Amino acid sequence: MKRLGVYILAGWPSAEVYRRAVTAAAQVADFVELGLPSRNPKYDGPFIRRAHGEAEPVELGLVPGEVYVMAYWEDHAAKPEALFEAAAAAGARGVLAPDLLIDFPPELGRYVELTRRFKMEPVFFVPGKFPHGLVRRLASYRPAFIYLGLYAATGIELPVYVERNIKVFREVAPEVFLVAGFAIDSPQKAAAVVRAGADAVVVGTAFLRRLRSSVEEAVAFLREIKRALQE
């Protein structure tokens, strides 16, 4: 069964809407990537970058369902223990840092140690052009999943051969649970990504655009994606 993940930014578009959205989305999506607002969300596209600046302060609390906290390592490198403590308090199964392996590769060992200390599962992000040796090394940590970014930033579709990248990843690490995301904004795209070999897709920008209108519209979009994956 192919799985659906949704990216939700804590405190956006308001603390009240965020609380309703995360509860409603968890009833449709198989897992939630809970984004922590960042001063420099460098691997997000323009829409989510703006959202980071607009998010209201909010206590995460215990988030329902299967949850992974997504945060930029740059914001927490001085004291990553606090990040893991916050993730544990939210009931997260892991912490996903999209900039860890790109900008802070020497911190990989520290990340893995903290994951074990807090009894979580490692989860990793790799870009579309990934070093094969790195992916094999990440697979040796037995991650809950590896997230493959299909494009250069979230919500921005570029003319790259996405299906080929997924198939190459499958050849390099066939046993890893593969999550694919960035610019998945329709049921058709979601279905094409899983046909190419992904185990799950994550929708972020397309969900948040609808969330600005209403929680109901955003969750209805999730249901459309879920139906496409089940077919």
C-alpha positions as CSV (number, residue, x, y, z in Angstrom):
1,M,0.0,0.0,0.0
2,K,1.4,3.4,-1.1
3,R,1.4,6.0,1.7
4,L,0.6,9.7,1.8
5,G,2.4,12.3,3.9
6,V,1.5,15.9,4.4
7,Y,3.8,18.8,5.3
8,I,2.3,21.3,7.8
9,L,4.1,24.3,9.2
10,A,3.6,24.9,12.9
11,G,1.6,28.1,13.6
12,W,0.6,28.8,10.0
13,P,-1.5,30.5,8.7
14,S,-2.4,31.1,12.4
15,A,-2.0,29.1,15.6
16,E,-5.7,28.3,15.7
17,V,-6.0,27.1,12.0
18,Y,-2.8,25.1,12.4
19,R,-4.2,23.2,15.4
20,R,-7.4,22.3,13.4
21,A,-5.4,21.5,10.3
22,V,-3.0,19.1,11.9
23,T,-5.8,17.2,13.6
24,A,-7.9,17.0,10.4
25,A,-5.0,16.1,8.2
26,A,-3.9,13.3,10.4
27,Q,-7.2,11.5,9.8
28,V,-6.5,11.4,6.1
29,A,-2.7,11.3,5.6
30,D,-0.7,8.3,6.8
31,F,1.9,10.6,8.4
32,V,2.6,14.2,9.0
33,E,5.8,16.1,8.5
34,L,5.6,18.9,11.1
35,G,7.7,21.8,10.0
36,L,9.3,24.2,12.5
37,P,9.5,27.8,11.4
38,S,13.0,28.8,10.3
39,R,14.9,32.0,9.9
40,N,16.4,30.7,6.7
41,P,14.3,28.0,5.0
42,K,16.7,27.8,2.1
43,Y,15.4,24.6,0.5
44,D,11.8,25.7,0.5
45,G,10.1,27.4,-2.4
46,P,8.8,31.0,-2.4
47,F,5.4,30.1,-1.0
48,I,6.6,28.2,2.0
49,R,9.5,30.6,2.6
50,R,6.9,33.3,3.1
51,A,4.9,31.1,5.3
52,H,7.9,30.6,7.6
53,G,7.9,34.4,8.2
54,E,4.2,34.5,8.8
55,A,3.8,31.6,11.3
56,E,2.6,32.5,14.7
57,P,4.3,31.1,17.9
58,V,2.5,27.9,19.0
59,E,3.1,25.1,21.4
60,L,3.4,21.9,19.4
61,G,1.7,19.7,22.1
62,L,1.1,16.1,21.4
63,V,0.4,15.8,17.7
64,P,-2.0,12.9,16.6
65,G,-1.0,10.1,14.4
66,E,2.4,9.3,12.9
67,V,4.5,12.4,13.0
68,Y,8.1,13.4,12.0
69,V,9.4,16.9,12.9
70,M,11.1,18.7,10.0
71,A,13.6,21.4,11.1
72,Y,16.6,23.0,9.6
73,W,19.8,21.9,11.3
74,E,21.2,25.3,10.9
75,D,18.7,26.6,13.4
76,H,19.5,24.0,16.1
77,A,23.1,23.0,15.5
78,A,24.3,24.8,18.7
79,K,21.9,22.7,20.8
80,P,20.3,19.9,18.9
81,E,19.2,18.2,22.1
82,A,16.5,20.8,22.5
83,L,15.2,20.0,19.1
84,F,14.9,16.3,19.9
85,E,13.3,17.1,23.2
86,A,10.6,19.2,21.4
87,A,10.1,16.4,18.8
88,A,9.8,13.8,21.6
89,A,7.2,15.9,23.4
90,A,5.2,16.1,20.1
91,G,5.2,12.3,19.9
92,A,7.4,12.4,16.8
93,R,9.0,9.2,15.5
94,G,12.0,11.0,14.0
95,V,13.6,14.3,13.1
96,L,14.1,15.2,9.4
97,A,16.7,17.9,8.8
98,P,16.7,18.8,5.1
99,D,20.0,20.7,5.3
100,L,21.9,18.1,7.4
101,L,23.6,16.1,4.7
102,I,24.0,19.1,2.3
103,D,25.4,21.8,4.6
104,F,26.5,19.9,7.8
105,P,27.7,16.4,6.7
106,P,30.2,16.1,9.7
107,E,27.1,16.3,12.0
108,L,25.6,13.0,10.7
109,G,27.1,11.0,13.5
110,R,25.8,13.4,16.1
111,Y,22.3,13.2,14.5
112,V,22.4,9.4,14.6
113,E,23.5,9.4,18.2
114,L,20.7,11.8,19.3
115,T,18.2,9.7,17.3
116,R,19.2,6.6,19.3
117,R,19.3,8.5,22.6
118,F,15.7,9.7,22.2
119,K,14.6,6.3,20.9
120,M,13.6,7.6,17.5
121,E,14.1,6.3,14.0
122,P,16.6,8.1,11.7
123,V,15.0,9.8,8.6
124,F,17.1,11.5,5.9
125,F,16.7,13.9,3.1
126,V,18.7,13.7,-0.2
127,P,18.4,15.9,-3.3
128,G,17.6,14.6,-6.8
129,K,21.3,14.3,-7.7
130,F,22.4,12.2,-4.8
131,P,25.8,10.5,-4.3
132,H,25.3,6.7,-4.5
133,G,27.8,6.0,-1.8
134,L,26.0,8.3,0.6
135,V,22.7,6.7,0.0
136,R,24.2,3.3,0.7
137,R,25.7,4.6,3.9
138,L,22.4,6.1,5.0
139,A,20.7,2.7,4.3
140,S,23.0,1.0,6.7
141,Y,21.4,3.1,9.5
142,R,18.1,1.4,8.8
143,P,16.1,4.6,8.5
144,A,12.3,4.8,8.7
145,F,12.6,6.4,5.3
146,I,14.7,8.5,3.0
147,Y,13.1,11.5,1.5
148,L,14.1,12.2,-2.1
149,G,13.6,15.8,-3.2
150,L,12.3,15.7,-6.7
151,Y,13.2,19.2,-7.6
152,A,15.5,22.0,-6.4
153,A,13.0,23.5,-3.9
154,T,9.5,22.8,-2.7
155,G,6.7,23.8,-5.0
156,I,8.9,24.6,-8.0
157,E,8.8,22.2,-10.9
158,L,12.0,22.0,-13.0
159,P,12.6,20.2,-16.3
160,V,14.4,17.2,-14.8
161,Y,13.8,13.6,-15.4
162,V,12.1,12.7,-12.1
163,E,11.1,9.1,-12.8
164,R,14.7,8.3,-13.7
165,N,16.0,9.7,-10.4
166,I,13.5,7.5,-8.5
167,K,14.5,4.4,-10.5
168,V,18.2,5.0,-9.9
169,F,17.6,5.4,-6.2
170,R,15.7,2.1,-6.2
171,E,18.7,0.4,-7.8
172,V,21.1,1.9,-5.2
173,A,19.0,1.2,-2.1
174,P,16.2,-1.2,-3.0
175,E,15.4,-2.1,0.6
176,V,14.9,1.5,1.8
177,F,11.4,3.0,2.2
178,L,11.4,5.8,-0.3
179,V,9.4,9.0,0.2
180,A,9.3,11.5,-2.7
181,G,8.2,15.1,-2.5
182,F,8.5,18.7,-3.9
183,A,6.0,20.0,-6.5
184,I,3.4,17.2,-6.1
185,D,0.3,19.2,-6.7
186,S,-2.1,16.9,-8.4
187,P,-3.4,13.3,-8.1
188,Q,-1.9,12.6,-11.5
189,K,1.6,13.6,-10.4
190,A,1.3,11.6,-7.1
191,A,0.3,8.5,-9.1
192,A,3.1,8.9,-11.5
193,V,5.7,9.1,-8.7
194,V,4.6,5.9,-7.0
195,R,4.4,4.2,-10.4
196,A,8.1,5.1,-10.8
197,G,8.9,3.3,-7.6
198,A,8.3,5.6,-4.6
199,D,6.7,4.0,-1.5
200,A,5.1,7.3,-0.5
201,V,4.6,10.9,-1.5
202,V,4.5,14.1,0.5
203,V,2.4,17.1,-0.4
204,G,3.4,20.4,1.0
205,T,3.0,23.6,-1.0
206,A,-0.2,22.5,-2.7
207,F,-1.8,21.6,0.7
208,L,-0.7,24.9,2.3
209,R,-2.0,27.0,-0.6
210,R,-5.5,25.4,0.0
211,L,-5.1,25.7,3.8
212,R,-4.9,29.5,3.4
213,S,-8.5,29.3,2.1
214,S,-9.8,26.7,4.5
215,V,-9.0,23.6,6.4
216,E,-11.8,21.8,4.6
217,E,-10.5,22.6,1.1
218,A,-7.0,21.5,2.1
219,V,-8.2,18.2,3.6
220,A,-10.4,17.5,0.6
221,F,-7.3,17.8,-1.6
222,L,-5.5,15.2,0.6
223,R,-8.4,12.9,0.0
224,E,-8.0,13.3,-3.8
225,I,-4.3,12.4,-3.5
226,K,-5.1,9.4,-1.3
227,R,-7.6,8.0,-3.7
228,A,-5.1,8.3,-6.6
229,L,-2.5,6.4,-4.5
230,Q,-5.0,3.6,-3.7
231,E,-6.0,3.2,-7.4
